[in-house]
């Protein structure tokens, strides 16, 4: 089965909000001693993604 890829386009402000939200979720999971591997991967993808200026 082929996985479907989706692209989303974020403004710089939206990009910052997504990064901050993921970082807050990661910090909460660290306080609970839970695995943050999936959040780390997603955070890196969002941080390295190109930002389209509108």
Secondary structure, DSSP 8 states (H G I E B T S, - for coil): -----------HHHHHHHHHHHHHHHHHHHHTT---HHHHHHHHHHHHS-----
